[in-house]
Amino acid sequence: MQVVTVVEVPQWQASGSRTAYRLRQGAAELADLFAAGARLRAEMDGQPSEARDGVAALDTLVANLHAIRATRARALDSTIITVGGDCAVDLAPIEAALTTYGDRLAVVWFDAHGDLNTPASSPSGAFHGMVLRTLLGDGPPELAPTRVLGPDQVVLAGVRALDAGERAFVDEHAIRHVPVAGFADPAAVADEVAATGASAVYIHIDLDVLDPDVFGSVGTPEPDGLTLDQLVTAVRALAARFTVAGLCVAEYEPDRPSDREVIAELAAALLSTVD
């Protein structure tokens, strides 16, 4: 049985949602649901800061990145589940997975959005829409990962809202993508990871990948998303075929009471794949 460590990261400043402050509560609730062998909490700068170089709250995000790196470094000999907070909490965990697995790693990005903007192309300046592009080497220098992903190491899953610049980047670099319709095949996402040649997979889950009728406690919902069963089935297929290098669940803004039941079911299912 794997030792599992949950790392709670209550960062909210990278989100462009008007209710982003709820992400702090969401991180705490998620950490409670993932009953694991150990639990760590990254101490975040709780204040916003001014936008700089096209990125909202950049100085706060830089300070928080250092704190996240230091916290996850305390859990070296375990499988780490990171719970946020906004999607940017996953920058340090993915760079750590890259350090361990290198070219053998693939990242599956379950998200309604591509998060592939740059400071120059972002319409909002919110860093949660830039984090995957930053992991690919095109982000703010102060938030640059210690090792970058190659485009051939990324699989987008359930993405259905891309800005024009993001779509051009996906097309130019032939980034693999399983749209919502592709989840009719339960093995589709795992097959795309296999096509990368990876032996390990990092699983990033922004909860807005789910359809809003299934789960609506997110800041940036998009229609026509995944069902809970489609998401869980895809993750289980990945875990059955590859080493799970880490897992993140992000962007939970507690709101609808019915969503608490959904998130509890999801947490139990995800934990069973790595425990």
Backbone hydrogen bonds, N-H to C=O, Kabsch-Sander energy under -0.5 kcal/mol:
donor,donor_aa,acceptor,acceptor_aa,energy
4,V,2,Q,-0.5
5,T,79,T,-2.8
6,V,38,A,-2.6
7,V,5,T,-0.5
7,V,81,I,-2.7
8,E,6,V,-0.6
8,E,40,L,-3.1
9,V,83,V,-3.0
11,Q,9,V,-1.4
15,S,12,W,-1.5
20,A,17,S,-1.3
22,R,19,T,-2.0
23,L,20,A,-2.3
24,R,21,Y,-1.2
25,Q,21,Y,-0.5
26,G,22,R,-2.4
27,A,23,L,-2.3
28,A,24,R,-1.6
29,E,25,Q,-2.6
30,L,26,G,-2.4
31,A,27,A,-2.3
32,D,28,A,-1.9
33,L,29,E,-1.7
34,F,30,L,-1.9
35,A,33,L,-1.8
36,A,34,F,-0.6
37,G,4,V,-0.9
38,A,4,V,-1.4
40,L,6,V,-3.0
42,A,8,E,-2.7
44,M,42,A,-0.8
46,G,44,M,-0.7
52,R,55,V,-2.3
55,V,52,R,-1.8
56,A,125,G,-3.1
57,A,49,S,-0.7
58,L,50,E,-0.6
58,L,55,V,-1.1
59,D,50,E,-0.5
61,L,57,A,-2.3
62,V,58,L,-2.2
63,A,59,D,-1.9
64,N,60,T,-2.5
65,L,61,L,-2.3
66,H,62,V,-1.7
67,A,63,A,-1.6
68,I,64,N,-2.6
69,R,65,L,-2.5
70,A,66,H,-2.1
71,T,67,A,-2.1
72,R,68,I,-2.7
73,A,69,R,-1.5
74,R,71,T,-1.5
75,A,72,R,-1.8
76,L,73,A,-0.5
78,S,75,A,-0.6
78,S,76,L,-0.9
79,T,3,V,-3.1
80,I,78,S,-0.5
81,I,5,T,-2.7
81,I,79,T,-0.5
82,T,80,I,-0.6
82,T,247,L,-2.8
83,V,7,V,-2.6
84,G,249,V,-2.5
85,G,9,V,-0.7
85,G,11,Q,-0.6
86,D,11,Q,-1.5
89,V,86,D,-1.8
90,D,87,C,-1.9
91,L,88,A,-1.6
94,I,90,D,-1.9
95,E,91,L,-2.1
96,A,92,A,-2.0
97,A,93,P,-2.1
98,L,94,I,-2.3
99,T,95,E,-1.8
100,T,96,A,-1.6
101,Y,97,A,-3.0
102,G,98,L,-2.4
104,R,101,Y,-2.2
105,L,102,G,-1.7
106,A,200,A,-1.9
107,V,153,Q,-3.0
108,V,106,A,-0.5
108,V,202,Y,-2.8
109,W,107,V,-0.6
109,W,155,V,-2.8
110,F,108,V,-0.9
110,F,204,H,-2.7
111,D,109,W,-0.8
111,D,157,A,-1.6
114,G,161,A,-0.7
117,N,129,G,-2.3
122,S,118,T,-2.3
128,H,14,A,-2.7
129,G,126,A,-1.6
130,M,127,F,-2.5
131,V,127,F,-0.9
132,L,115,D,-1.0
133,R,115,D,-1.8
134,T,130,M,-2.4
135,L,131,V,-2.1
136,L,132,L,-1.2
137,G,134,T,-1.8
138,D,133,R,-2.4
143,L,140,P,-1.7
144,A,141,P,-1.4
149,L,135,L,-3.2
153,Q,150,G,-2.4
154,V,151,P,-1.4
155,V,107,V,-2.6
156,L,176,R,-2.8
157,A,109,W,-2.3
158,G,178,V,-2.9
160,R,112,A,-2.5
161,A,112,A,-1.6
167,R,163,D,-2.7
168,A,164,A,-2.2
169,F,165,G,-1.9
170,V,166,E,-2.6
171,D,167,R,-2.4
172,E,168,A,-2.8
173,H,169,F,-2.2
174,A,171,D,-0.8
175,I,170,V,-1.8
176,R,154,V,-0.9
178,V,156,L,-3.0
182,G,179,P,-1.1
183,F,179,P,-0.5
183,F,180,V,-1.6
184,A,181,A,-1.4
185,D,182,G,-1.6
188,A,185,D,-2.1
191,D,187,A,-2.6
192,E,188,A,-1.8
193,V,189,V,-2.1
194,A,190,A,-2.5
195,A,191,D,-1.7
196,T,192,E,-0.7
196,T,193,V,-1.3
197,G,193,V,-0.6
197,G,194,A,-1.3
198,A,193,V,-1.0
199,S,104,R,-2.1
200,A,104,R,-2.2
201,V,243,T,-3.1
202,Y,106,A,-2.8
203,I,246,G,-2.3
204,H,108,V,-2.7
204,H,202,Y,-0.6
205,I,203,I,-0.5
205,I,248,C,-2.3
206,D,110,F,-3.0
206,D,204,H,-0.5
207,L,205,I,-0.6
207,L,250,A,-2.2
209,V,206,D,-2.3
210,L,207,L,-1.5
211,D,226,L,-2.9
214,V,211,D,-1.7
215,F,211,D,-2.4
218,V,216,G,-2.1
226,L,209,V,-2.5
231,L,227,T,-1.9
232,V,228,L,-2.6
233,T,229,D,-2.6
234,A,230,Q,-2.0
235,V,231,L,-2.2
236,R,232,V,-2.6
237,A,233,T,-2.0
238,L,234,A,-1.9
239,A,235,V,-2.5
240,A,236,R,-1.7
241,R,237,A,-0.8
241,R,238,L,-0.9
242,F,238,L,-2.1
243,T,199,S,-2.2
245,A,201,V,-2.4
245,A,243,T,-0.9
246,G,201,V,-0.7
247,L,80,I,-1.8
248,C,203,I,-2.4
249,V,82,T,-2.2
250,A,205,I,-2.6
251,E,85,G,-3.5
253,E,217,S,-3.0
253,E,251,E,-0.7
259,D,256,R,-1.2
260,R,256,R,-0.6
260,R,257,P,-1.2
261,E,257,P,-0.6
261,E,258,S,-0.6
262,V,258,S,-1.1
263,I,259,D,-2.8
264,A,260,R,-1.8
265,E,261,E,-2.0
266,L,262,V,-2.5
267,A,263,I,-2.5
268,A,264,A,-2.1
269,A,265,E,-2.0
270,L,266,L,-2.8
271,L,267,A,-2.6
272,S,268,A,-1.6
273,T,269,A,-0.7
273,T,270,L,-1.0
274,V,270,L,-0.8
274,V,271,L,-0.9
275,D,271,L,-1.8
